Amino acid sequence: MRYGRYLEELQTGQSFEHWPGRTITEFDDTYFSLMSMNQHPLHVDDYWSRGTQHGQRLVEGPLVISLVIGMSQADIGGRALRTIEYSDIKHTEPVFHGDTIYARSKVTAVDANGIVTVYSEGLNQKGAVVVSFERRILVPRKEAQ
Amino acid sequence: MSYGRWFEEFEAGAVYKHWPGRTITEHDNTSFALLSMNLNPLFIDEHYARSQPEGRRPVIDSLIFSLLVGMSVADTSGRTIANLGYDFVRFETPMYAGESLYGESEVLDVRESATKKDRGVVHIETRGFNERGERVIVLRRKFLAPKRVV
């Protein structure tokens, strides 16, 4: 029975393929966009979106980012006390309704104060990286709990 | 009737105060954590959270981030063709259920696209504040804005 890791269990260079992935539905995107007050028609208006570059709606960026963070928690940040920062977030490919997102991460730094730097990527069902970013989280020591 | 801005309507140095803000509820926090597959018990288990240093459940960071971006879109990227990315997203003060988030954005830079005449890159800083005016989050992002006149 475990969710996330203590500081003693995290080392620079560790990498994780997170499981399971998740299919993003039309409902997810409409609901997430509206509950976060984003009314951009590219997320909520299918008819209008048919006349745009991809001919369809695109999944809202923060939904994909939030999901990749969530997927990484079981392996890494599930015991973290807080998040300090995300950095260098890149949206590299569009995500469409019905696409399935998988995630993988690498621990890029661990410091003595408990700040862990994690690089994560979200991939679609074809294996293309759709988003990548780093984040810094504060992770407690097991002995402190 | 407008949502977002054309490229020509952005000017470096302009500050937009976003309205309305939004109160984050306990349901928002639990629902957001679960839908995004984030099961850190700090966000979904009140009993566990009481045993942690803060002694209570903070609002999940990715919700604060998503909401700040969402409430900024009407004044900023509501006509965008594509979001390019974020330089950083910093969490400066924790938030708790029942608190409200308000936002503002400042245009840092406006640049014509080097390759396409019908658009340009807009660089903005967006800041989020709680109801006491304490800054809880700050982020910088870039997006492509279409031109009104091509």
Interface residues (C-beta under 8 A of the other chain):
Chain A: Y3 G4 R22 D28 F32 S33 M35 S36 M37 N38 Q39 H40 P41 L42 T52 Q53 G61 P62 L63 I65 S66 L67 I69 G70 M71 Q73 A74 G77 G78 R79 A80 L81 R82 T83 I84 E85 Y86 S87 D88 I89 K90 H91 P94 F133
Chain B: Y3 G4 R22 D28 F32 A33 L35 S36 M37 N38 L39 N40 P41 L42 Q52 P53 E54 P58 D61 S62 L63 F65 S66 L67 V69 G70 M71 V73 A74 S77 G78 T80 I81 A82 N83 L84 G85 Y86 D87 F88 V89 R90 F91 P94
